[in-house]
Amino acid sequence: MSEPAATATPSGGPDAPRISILVPTWNAAATVERALASVLVERTIPLELVVVDDASTDGTADLVAALAERDPRVMLVRLTVNGGVSNARNRGLATVRGEWLGFLDADDLLLPGALEALERPTADPTVRAVVGQRIQNDGERRWMSKGYDNPDVRIPGRKSIATHPRLMYYASIHGKLFHRSLIRGLEFEGRVLGDQPWTIRSLLRAGDGIEVIGDTVYEWTHPHPDHWVETITSATKASADRAADMARMAPIVFHAVADEVDADIADEPTRLAVKRAYFERLVRSDLSGPVAKALDRRDHSTARLFEAVAAFLAAVPAEIVATSEPLVELVLQPPAKRWISLVSSARASYWAMVRTALRTDPRMERRLAWRRAVRPAFTLVRRVRPPLGPAAASVILFVVSAIAALRRRVGRS
């Protein structure tokens, strides 16, 4: 099939399937048949399975083509140039015809009964989106991620982003159905964080028409480190370089969501609360982990990560940055606490990140100082221009962290 225009959004006609499932693939020959079979096992709901192959080189497209010959519900879109997962999904959006839209990655699974469980609430015409439950599997164990495991996501019922903002912690497109009325004009963007704004904007448009169900419908493959294989959707956090790429996307996705909040929520305090909740979701779920891993590895690209985080903070309204405790505890304090082991090339960019936060709130230096001895460091950075302020602050942190390290060694002896 030739490549469709990415901007088209076909309308579901009288002969359209009830549900379209969109699957982007790239070099997924080892997993794609199993993934697609988890959809095609459904025989009672009219559906189509649109697979967009992103110029695979391992025979993935041929496997899907053979399946399409056996099952007319399968449609293969072959892309001739690899453009990444967001481009592949956008191509698929130009093709799907169903009244309802769901997503599957080529290394994941829909669990038995998933489509039936997701489709059931759509009999109510006021429902615009259905949110099911998701588990993760690394080949050795199954679990539920900590951030996702919160009442807004886990307790069934009718909800909205405005009343249940922690729904945004389940910001992936998976395990959900979206009515096609929600997706007009929406596109995916970027190779990392590409589905977050799409998902959240769709859910914002749904208003109070979001039905959360208790059924576990989706199994997300989170490969064990010993078995990791790169696929079209596996964005790794294995290096600070990759994490910096993600952090550079953070201002883009934040503003995309913020603009949708302004368009869909009338009450100003609620708008601010939702934007603050999304900022904290980005900090907790997308930035804090990469910062901790960069510190553990003493990654030489940590400076790039800190620079990207600084740019993100500068792009967010000061009133949101100023009140974020997760930002202080999970991103800004850890490098300072481990100053003695922080790679020297990252120290200047750390102070640039801190100065951005300090400008949002005069009380920030007090909040950053986890002990009285380090507060002068943050005061110097706020009051004395570089390079003198950061240089003097670095000396203070070096001495404090060296003393703390010595005490730990003495305590272990």
C-alpha positions as CSV (number, residue, x, y, z in Angstrom):
1,M,0.0,0.0,0.0
2,S,1.3,3.5,-0.8
3,E,2.0,6.0,2.0
4,P,-1.2,8.0,2.9
5,A,-1.1,11.7,3.7
6,A,-0.3,12.1,7.3
7,T,-2.7,15.0,7.8
8,A,-5.8,13.1,6.6
9,T,-8.3,12.0,9.3
10,P,-10.9,9.8,7.5
11,S,-14.4,9.8,9.0
12,G,-15.9,6.5,10.1
13,G,-18.7,5.8,7.6
14,P,-21.6,3.3,7.9
15,D,-19.4,0.4,6.8
16,A,-16.6,1.4,9.1
17,P,-15.4,-1.1,11.8
18,R,-16.4,-0.5,15.4
19,I,-12.7,-0.4,16.5
20,S,-9.5,0.3,14.7
21,I,-6.2,-0.9,16.3
22,L,-3.1,0.9,15.1
23,V,0.3,-0.8,15.3
24,P,3.6,0.8,14.3
25,T,6.4,-1.7,13.5
26,W,10.1,-1.6,12.8
27,N,12.3,-4.7,12.9
28,A,9.8,-6.6,15.0
29,A,9.9,-10.0,13.3
30,A,10.5,-11.8,16.6
31,T,7.3,-10.4,18.2
32,V,4.9,-8.9,15.7
33,E,2.9,-12.1,15.0
34,R,2.3,-12.7,18.6
35,A,1.2,-9.1,19.2
36,L,-1.2,-9.1,16.2
37,A,-2.7,-12.5,17.2
38,S,-3.6,-10.9,20.6
39,V,-5.9,-8.6,18.6
40,L,-7.2,-10.9,16.0
41,V,-8.4,-13.5,18.5
42,E,-11.4,-11.2,19.0
43,R,-14.2,-12.4,16.7
44,T,-17.4,-10.7,17.9
45,I,-16.5,-7.0,17.5
46,P,-16.1,-5.6,14.0
47,L,-12.5,-4.4,13.8
48,E,-9.6,-3.5,11.6
49,L,-5.9,-3.9,12.4
50,V,-3.8,-1.2,10.7
51,V,0.0,-2.0,10.8
52,V,2.4,0.7,9.7
53,D,5.8,-0.7,8.9
54,D,8.6,1.9,9.3
55,A,10.9,0.5,6.6
56,S,11.9,-2.7,8.5
57,T,14.9,-4.6,7.2
58,D,14.2,-7.9,9.0
59,G,11.2,-9.2,7.2
60,T,8.6,-7.7,9.5
61,A,6.5,-6.3,6.7
62,D,6.5,-9.6,4.8
63,L,5.2,-11.4,7.9
64,V,2.4,-8.9,8.2
65,A,1.6,-9.1,4.5
66,A,1.2,-12.8,4.8
67,L,-1.1,-12.4,7.7
68,A,-3.2,-9.8,5.8
69,E,-3.7,-12.3,3.0
70,R,-5.2,-14.7,5.5
71,D,-7.3,-12.2,7.5
72,P,-9.0,-9.3,5.7
73,R,-9.1,-7.3,9.0
74,V,-5.4,-6.7,8.7
75,M,-4.2,-3.7,6.6
76,L,-0.4,-3.2,6.0
77,V,1.0,0.3,5.3
78,R,4.6,0.0,4.1
79,L,6.8,3.1,4.6
80,T,9.9,3.3,2.4
81,V,11.9,5.6,4.7
82,N,12.4,5.1,8.4
83,G,10.8,8.1,10.1
84,G,10.3,7.0,13.7
85,V,7.4,5.9,15.8
86,S,5.5,9.2,15.7
87,N,5.6,9.5,12.0
88,A,4.4,5.9,11.7
89,R,1.5,6.5,14.0
90,N,0.6,9.7,12.1
91,R,0.5,7.7,8.8
92,G,-1.7,5.2,10.5
93,L,-4.1,7.9,11.7
94,A,-4.6,8.8,8.1
95,T,-5.8,5.3,7.4
96,V,-7.9,4.1,10.3
97,R,-11.7,4.1,9.7
98,G,-13.1,2.9,13.0
99,E,-15.5,4.8,15.3
100,W,-13.1,3.9,18.1
101,L,-9.3,3.9,18.1
102,G,-6.9,1.8,20.1
103,F,-3.1,1.3,19.9
104,L,-0.7,-1.7,20.3
105,D,3.0,-1.8,20.1
106,A,4.6,-4.7,18.1
107,D,6.3,-6.2,21.2
108,D,3.3,-5.9,23.5
109,L,0.0,-7.8,24.0
110,L,-3.7,-7.2,24.4
111,L,-4.8,-9.5,27.1
112,P,-7.6,-12.0,26.6
113,G,-11.0,-10.2,26.6
114,A,-9.4,-6.8,26.4
115,L,-11.3,-5.5,23.4
116,E,-14.6,-6.7,24.8
117,A,-13.9,-5.0,28.2
118,L,-12.8,-1.8,26.5
119,E,-15.8,-1.7,24.1
120,R,-18.4,-2.4,26.7
121,P,-18.7,1.1,28.1
122,T,-18.9,2.6,24.6
123,A,-22.6,1.6,24.5
124,D,-23.2,4.8,26.6
125,P,-23.1,7.7,24.1
126,T,-21.7,10.1,26.7
127,V,-18.5,8.0,26.9
128,R,-15.7,9.5,24.8
129,A,-12.7,7.6,26.1
130,V,-12.2,4.3,27.9
131,V,-9.1,3.7,30.1
132,G,-8.2,0.1,31.0
133,Q,-5.5,-1.2,33.3
134,R,-2.0,-2.1,32.3
135,I,0.8,-4.3,33.6
136,Q,4.4,-4.6,32.7
137,N,6.4,-7.7,31.9
138,D,10.2,-8.1,31.5
139,G,10.1,-11.8,30.7
140,E,10.8,-12.8,34.3
141,R,8.1,-11.0,36.3
142,R,5.0,-8.9,35.9
143,W,4.3,-5.8,37.9
144,M,2.5,-2.4,37.9
145,S,4.6,0.7,37.8
146,K,4.6,2.8,41.0
147,G,3.6,6.1,39.4
148,Y,0.7,4.5,37.5
149,D,-0.6,2.8,40.6
150,N,-2.8,5.7,42.0
151,P,-6.5,6.0,42.7
152,D,-7.3,8.2,39.7
153,V,-6.0,5.4,37.4
154,R,-6.9,2.4,39.4
155,I,-10.4,3.0,40.7
156,P,-13.1,2.4,38.1
157,G,-15.7,5.1,37.4
158,R,-16.5,8.2,35.3
159,K,-13.8,10.8,35.5
160,S,-12.1,13.8,33.8
161,I,-8.6,15.2,33.9
162,A,-10.0,18.3,35.7
163,T,-11.3,16.2,38.6
164,H,-8.7,13.4,38.5
165,P,-5.5,15.0,37.3
166,R,-3.4,12.0,38.2
167,L,-4.9,10.2,35.3
168,M,-2.0,11.9,33.5
169,Y,0.4,9.5,35.1
170,Y,-1.0,7.0,32.6
171,A,-0.1,9.1,29.7
172,S,0.7,6.4,27.2
173,I,-1.8,5.7,24.4
174,H,-2.0,2.0,25.4
175,G,-4.8,0.2,27.1
176,K,-7.4,2.8,26.0
177,L,-10.0,3.5,23.4
178,F,-10.5,7.0,22.0
179,H,-13.6,8.1,20.1
180,R,-12.6,9.4,16.7
181,S,-14.2,12.8,17.5
182,L,-11.4,13.4,20.0
183,I,-8.5,13.0,17.6
184,R,-9.2,15.5,14.8
185,G,-6.1,17.7,14.2
186,L,-3.9,15.8,16.7
187,E,-0.6,14.4,15.6
188,F,2.3,12.6,17.3
189,E,5.6,14.3,17.5
190,G,9.2,13.2,18.3
191,R,10.8,9.9,19.0
192,V,10.5,10.3,22.7
193,L,7.5,11.5,24.8
194,G,5.7,11.5,21.5
195,D,2.4,10.0,22.7
196,Q,2.1,11.9,26.0
197,P,0.5,15.1,24.7
198,W,-1.6,13.2,22.2
199,T,-3.0,11.0,24.9
200,I,-3.6,13.8,27.4
201,R,-5.0,16.2,24.9
202,S,-7.5,13.5,23.7
203,L,-8.5,12.9,27.3
204,L,-8.9,16.6,28.0
205,R,-11.2,16.8,25.0
206,A,-13.2,14.0,26.4
207,G,-14.2,16.1,29.4
208,D,-16.1,14.1,31.9
209,G,-16.7,11.4,29.3
210,I,-13.7,9.2,30.5
211,E,-14.7,5.8,31.7
212,V,-12.0,4.0,33.8
213,I,-12.5,0.3,34.0
214,G,-11.0,-2.2,36.4
215,D,-10.1,-4.8,33.7
216,T,-6.4,-5.4,33.0
217,V,-6.3,-5.2,29.2
218,Y,-2.7,-4.4,28.2
219,E,0.7,-6.1,28.8
220,W,3.6,-3.7,28.2
221,T,6.9,-5.3,27.4
222,H,9.6,-3.7,29.5
223,P,12.6,-5.8,28.5
224,H,14.9,-7.1,31.2
225,P,18.4,-5.5,30.8
226,D,19.8,-8.9,29.8
227,H,17.3,-9.2,26.9
228,W,16.9,-5.6,25.7
229,V,16.3,-5.3,21.9
230,E,15.7,-1.9,20.3
231,T,12.3,-1.6,18.6
232,I,10.4,1.3,17.1
233,T,8.9,2.2,20.5
234,S,11.7,1.4,22.9
235,A,13.2,4.7,23.8
236,T,16.1,3.9,26.2
237,K,17.3,5.8,29.2
238,A,20.5,4.0,29.1
239,S,22.6,7.2,28.7
240,A,22.3,10.8,29.6
241,D,22.5,11.7,25.9
242,R,19.1,9.9,25.4
243,A,17.8,11.4,28.6
244,A,18.8,14.9,27.4
245,D,16.9,14.3,24.1
246,M,13.8,13.5,26.2
247,A,14.3,16.5,28.4
248,R,14.5,18.7,25.3
249,M,11.1,17.4,24.4
250,A,9.6,18.3,27.8
251,P,8.9,22.0,27.0
252,I,7.2,21.0,23.8
253,V,4.9,18.5,25.3
254,F,4.2,20.7,28.3
255,H,3.1,23.6,26.2
256,A,1.0,21.3,23.9
257,V,-0.9,20.0,27.0
258,A,-1.1,23.5,28.5
259,D,-2.6,24.9,25.3
260,E,-5.2,22.1,25.3
261,V,-6.0,22.8,29.0
262,D,-6.6,26.5,28.2
263,A,-9.0,25.4,25.4
264,D,-10.9,22.8,27.3
265,I,-11.1,24.0,30.9
266,A,-12.9,27.2,31.7
267,D,-12.0,27.6,35.4
268,E,-8.6,29.4,35.9
269,P,-7.7,27.7,39.2
270,T,-8.5,24.3,37.7
271,R,-6.4,25.1,34.6
272,L,-3.4,26.0,36.8
273,A,-3.9,22.9,39.0
274,V,-3.9,20.6,35.9
275,K,-0.8,22.3,34.4
276,R,1.0,21.9,37.8
277,A,0.0,18.3,38.0
278,Y,1.4,17.6,34.5
279,F,4.6,19.4,35.3
280,E,5.1,17.3,38.4
281,R,4.2,14.2,36.4
282,L,7.1,15.0,33.9
283,V,9.4,15.6,36.8
284,R,8.6,12.4,38.7
285,S,8.2,10.0,35.8
286,D,10.4,11.4,33.0
287,L,13.2,13.4,34.6
288,S,14.0,12.2,38.0
289,G,15.0,8.7,36.9
290,P,17.4,9.8,34.2
291,V,19.0,12.2,36.6
292,A,19.5,9.5,39.2
293,K,20.9,7.1,36.6
294,A,23.3,9.7,35.2
295,L,24.6,10.3,38.8
296,D,25.0,6.6,39.4
297,R,27.0,6.1,36.2
298,R,29.0,9.3,36.4
299,D,27.9,9.8,32.8
300,H,30.0,12.2,30.9
301,S,26.9,13.5,29.1
302,T,25.3,14.6,32.3
303,A,26.0,18.3,31.5
304,R,23.8,18.0,28.4
305,L,21.0,16.5,30.5
306,F,21.2,19.4,33.1
307,E,21.3,22.0,30.3
308,A,18.1,20.5,28.8
309,V,16.4,20.5,32.2
310,A,17.4,24.1,32.7
311,A,15.8,25.0,29.4
312,F,12.6,23.1,30.4
313,L,12.4,25.0,33.7
314,A,12.8,28.3,31.9
315,A,9.9,27.4,29.6
316,V,7.4,26.6,32.3
317,P,5.5,29.4,34.2
318,A,7.5,30.5,37.3
319,E,4.5,30.0,39.6
320,I,4.5,26.3,38.7
321,V,8.3,25.8,39.0
322,A,8.3,27.7,42.3
323,T,5.9,25.4,44.1
324,S,7.2,22.0,43.0
325,E,8.5,19.9,45.8
326,P,9.3,16.9,43.5
327,L,11.6,19.2,41.4
328,V,13.6,20.1,44.5
329,E,13.7,16.7,46.0
330,L,14.2,14.5,42.9
331,V,16.1,16.7,40.4
332,L,17.9,19.6,42.1
333,Q,19.0,18.2,45.4
334,P,20.5,14.8,44.4
335,P,23.5,16.2,42.3
336,A,24.3,18.6,45.2
337,K,24.2,15.8,47.8
338,R,26.6,13.8,45.6
339,W,28.8,16.7,44.6
340,I,32.1,14.9,45.3
341,S,31.2,12.2,42.7
342,L,29.5,14.4,40.2
343,V,31.5,14.6,36.9
344,S,33.3,17.9,36.8
345,S,32.0,18.7,33.3
346,A,28.4,18.8,34.7
347,R,29.0,21.2,37.5
348,A,28.6,24.5,35.5
349,S,25.4,23.2,33.9
350,Y,24.1,22.1,37.3
351,W,24.4,25.7,38.6
352,A,22.7,27.0,35.4
353,M,19.8,24.6,36.2
354,V,19.7,25.8,39.8
355,R,19.8,29.5,38.9
356,T,16.8,29.0,36.7
357,A,14.8,27.5,39.6
358,L,16.1,30.2,42.1
359,R,14.7,33.0,39.9
360,T,11.2,31.6,40.4
361,D,11.0,31.9,44.1
362,P,13.1,33.9,46.7
363,R,12.5,31.1,49.2
364,M,14.0,28.5,46.8
365,E,17.5,28.6,48.3
366,R,16.0,27.7,51.7
367,R,14.1,24.8,50.1
368,L,17.2,23.5,48.3
369,A,19.3,23.5,51.4
370,W,18.7,20.1,53.0
371,R,21.1,21.1,55.8
372,R,22.1,24.5,57.1
373,A,25.7,24.1,56.0
374,V,24.9,24.1,52.3
375,R,22.5,27.0,52.2
376,P,25.3,29.6,51.7
377,A,26.1,27.7,48.4
378,F,22.7,28.5,47.0
379,T,22.7,32.0,48.3
380,L,26.0,32.6,46.5
381,V,24.7,31.3,43.2
382,R,21.6,33.5,43.5
383,R,23.5,36.7,44.5
384,V,27.0,36.4,42.8
385,R,27.4,36.2,39.1
386,P,29.3,33.4,37.4
387,P,31.9,32.3,37.5
388,L,32.6,33.5,41.1
389,G,29.3,32.5,42.6
390,P,29.2,29.0,41.3
391,A,32.9,28.5,42.0
392,A,32.5,29.4,45.6
393,A,29.3,27.4,45.9
394,S,31.1,24.4,44.5
395,V,33.8,24.6,47.2
396,I,31.1,24.5,49.9
397,L,29.3,21.5,48.4
398,F,32.6,19.7,47.9
399,V,33.6,20.1,51.5
400,V,30.1,19.2,52.8
401,S,29.9,16.1,50.6
402,A,33.4,15.0,51.5
403,I,32.7,15.2,55.2
404,A,29.5,13.2,54.7
405,A,31.4,10.6,52.7
406,L,34.0,10.3,55.4
407,R,31.3,9.9,58.1
408,R,29.7,7.1,56.1
409,R,33.0,5.3,55.8
410,V,33.7,5.7,59.5
411,G,30.2,4.4,60.3
412,R,30.7,1.3,58.2
413,S,34.1,0.5,59.8
